[in-house]
Amino acid sequence: MMCSEWNSVSLDSLGVLRARGAEVVSFLQGQLSNDIALLGPERSLLAGYHNPQGRVIAVLRLVQAAPDEVLAILPRELAAAVASRLAKFILRAKVKVADESASWQITGLVAPESPADPAPPFAGALPGALNHTARIDDTIAVRIGALPTRWLVLASVRAQSANPPSMEFDRWRRLAMAAGEPEIYAATSEEFVAQMLNLDVLGAIAFDKGCYTGQEVIARAHFRGRVKRRLQRFVTHSPLRLEPGDAGELSDGRAFKVVNAVPLVDGRCEFLAVAPLAADSAAGRSQHEDQRRASVINAEQLALPYSLPT
């Protein structure tokens, strides 16, 4: 999908958690899968928040707003529940966690793929390296995508930009899926172990840090065995509507569960789903052949921009 001009999209479906206090780093270090000590004013982190069984409650994009303040971007529908869950573990730590989604506007920004296209005045201030952040006046920009280049731009509601969106939300979602970026919603929260969402491949897990919730299960999957079900990308052959949490079987017999999906203009559906790797397709076959035939979905597997462990 070519991008011939600078585009923006309002990401109202995303929310923001705010964790602040003198012990915010040590507190989050014991809760999230990445090494929070690596977070800095110019570096963001992707991290998972897991239950004790290692299953992903939410995937968070972390940004340091101040030395004692961390913002976490996640779907707005999960923000209040995740804030409440984290707050239960604060105990005596000098930390406060709150859902502040209403105080922030999040915009997605996409650069053109052709360098000949004129750039807006602020383009030079945008962070150039993947996962880096930069402050531009009263906003924070986070580089999240490679090709095409994409950023998340956070602005307080009182300082939000008046520039109207120029891109449809479904197009932004297609770019995110082409990049193999997992997103957890209420329908799929606590469904998948971290590696099933490729969080290890995406650098969202630090295997050399201390303990955190779910760490034992995640480490065992990493050091003792291969994960046979992983996030993969597909497109249906015929018109079909899928939603996060939907389950079915592919024509090769692999069972799948949808992580994210977006409709195409011709009615087909592009989707990210957790399924057995093609080499392990027999492991996903139904024991009931007539039931399998009734739920089969004809879909083509699409490439991801990164390699999966084999």
N, C-alpha and C positions, 0 to 999 in steps of 0.2 A: 504494500500500500504506500504509494508515493505521497510525500507532503511537499507542496510547491510554495508554501508561504507560512509565515508565523501564525500559529493558531492557539487559541486559549479556550478552555472549557471550565465551567463552574462545577466543582465537585462537592455538591451539597450533601451527597451520601456519605461523605467522610466526616469524622468527628475528631476532637482533640482532648486527650487527657493531659492534665498538668500535675506533675509531681515536683514538689519543692521542699527544701529544708536542708539543714546542714549535713544530714546523712542520706541524702537522696541517692547518691551513687552506690553506697554499700547496701542500701535497702533494695534497689532494683537489681543489684548484682546477685542477690539471693532469690530473685523471682523470675528473671528472664534468661533466655538461653545464650545470648551473646555477652561478650566481655564489656561491661558498661564503662570500665576504666578507659577504653579506647575512644569513647564519645568525647567530642570536643567542639569548640565554637566553629570549626571549619570541617567537621566530619560527622556525618549522620551514621546511624546503624540500623540494620534490619534485625529484628529479634522476635522470637516466639514466646508467648506466655502459655504455660502448660499446666495440666492437672498432674497429680502424683503418678498417674499411669503413662505420662509422657505424651498425652494427646493435646493437640493445640487448641487452646481456648480462643486465642486471637493472634494475629500477626501484626506487629507494631513497627512503624517507622519512627525512630527516635531522633530527636533534634535537641541540642543543648541551647536553651534560650538564655541562660545565665549560668555561672559556676554552680549554683545550688538549685537550678531549675531545669527540668527536662520536659519536653513536650512529646507526646506519643500520638501519632496519627493512626487511626483505625476506622473501620466502618462505624458510622454514627449510631447504628442500631445496637452495637455492642458496648458503646462507650460507658454508659451508666452502670451496666452490669460488671464490666471489668474494673471500673473505679471502685465499686463497692466490694468486689472480691479482693482486690489488692489491699484495700483499707483494713480488712480483717487481719492482715499479717503485719501491720505496722507496730503493734504492741508499744514498746517504749522508744521506738526510733523517732528521731526528730525529722519527721516527714509528714507532709499532707498530700493527699491524692484527691483530685476532683475532676469531674466531667465538665470541661469548659467549652464544649462544642459550640454553644450559642455565642461565644465571644470571638470566634475565629471564622474567617472565610478562607477556603482552600480552593485554589485555582490550578488547573493543569495547563502547562505551557509546552508547546511542541515547536521545535525549530524546523525550518525547511531542509530538505536533503540536498538542495542545490546551493552551493556557496555564493552563487551569483545574485540571489535574492537579497534585497536590502534588509538590514537588521534594524530593529527598533533601538532607540537611544540607550536603553538600559541593558542591551544584550552583552556588552562588554563586562558588566558587573556580575553576570550569572556565573555560578561555579562551573568550571570546565570538566573536572574529573568526576567520575562516577562516585556517588555517595557523599560528595562534598557539599558543603553548605556555604551560603554567603548572605550577608545582610545588605539589603538595598532599601535605603531610607527606613521605613517602619515595617518592612516585610522581611521574611526569611525564605530564601530560595534553596531547594534541595535537588541536586541532579540525581535522577532515578533511572533514566533510560539511555541506551547507547545509540541504536539506529531505529528510527530517528531519535535525535536527542530530545529528552523530555525532562521537565522539572515539575516539582510541586512548589507552589508559592503560597506561603502562609501570611495572612495579614489580619490584624485585629479588625473587628467589625467597624470600629470608628475610623479606621484608616484604609478601608477597603477600596479597591480600584473601581473607578466608574466605567472602565472599558468593558463593553459588552462581549460575551462569549462569541467566538467565531467558529466553533467546532461542536458537533453533536457528541453527546456523552457516549453513545454506542461506539463511535469511532475511537475515542480514547480507550474504551474497554478492549477493543480489538487490538490496539497497540500494546496494552498491558498483557493480553493473552499471548500475543506473538512473542513477547519477551519472556514468557513462562513465569509470570509473577503470580504467586498464589495469594488469594484473599479469603479470609474466613468470615462467614456471616453467621447469624443466629442459627440457620438451618444446618450448618456444618460444624459448629463449635463443639469441640471435644470428640470429633469423629476420627481424626487422623493423627498418627504419630508424626513427629516432626519431619523425619526423613521422607515420609510419604508425600510431603508437600515440597520436597527438594530444598528444604531450608539449609541443609548441610552444603549443597552445591552452591547456593546463593550467599554463603558466608554469614548466615544468621545464627550459627551455632559455634560456640567456642568450646572445643573439647578439652582444652587445657586450663580452664578456669575452675573455680571452686564449685561447691554444690549449689544447686537451684532446684526448684520444684520440677519434678519429672526427669531430673538429670540421670538417674540410675538407668531408667528404661532407655533413654535416648543414647547414652553411652554404650549400653549393652548391644543395641542394634548396630552401632558404629563399629565396635571392636570385635564382636563375636559372630556376626552373621551379616549376610547380604539382605538388603531390603528388597523384597520381590514385587511390591506394589508402589508405584510412584506416579507423581503428577505428570500427565502427558497431554498433548494437544490434538484435537480432532475437529473435523467438519463433517456434518451429515451429508449424505448424498441426495436427500429429498427434504422437502419442507417439514420442519419439526420444531417444537418449542421446548426448551429445556430450562430448568432453574437450578440454582445451587441446592444440593441435597437429593436431587433426582438420581435414581439408580436404574441400571439396566444391563444389557449385555451387547457386546459388539458381535458382528457376524463371525468373527473367529473364535467366539466362545468366551472371551475375556469379560468378566464382570467389572462394572465401573460405577463410580459415584461422582456426580458432577460437583466441581468446586466453583466454577464460574462459567457463564454462558452469555452469548450475545447473538441476536438474530441478524441475519444478512438480508440484503434488499430482496433477494429472490425467495425468501422464506426458509432457506436452510439455516442451520445453526452451527456456529463455531463455539467450541467449548473446551475447557480444561477439566480433566477428570483424573481421579486416582484409579489406576488399573494395573494389573500385572504387566510387567514388561513383555514384549512380544516373544522373547525366548522362553518365558514361563507361561505362555498362554494356556496350557493345559491346566494350570493351577487355578484358573479363573472359571473353568467350565462348570455349568450347572449339573447337578446329579439327576435332574429331571428334564429329559430332552424335550418333552412337549411344552413344558413351561418355558424353556430356553427359546424355543422357536416363537412363542407368543410375544416375548419381550425383546427380540433381537432388533438392534439398530444398525443400519448400514452406514458406516462412517469411514472416512479416510483419515489416516494418521498424518499429522503435519509435523514438520521439524521444529525443534526448540533451538534457541541460540546457544545452548550449552549442552555438554555431554552428561549423560547419566551414568553413574557407576554400574559396572556389569559384574 
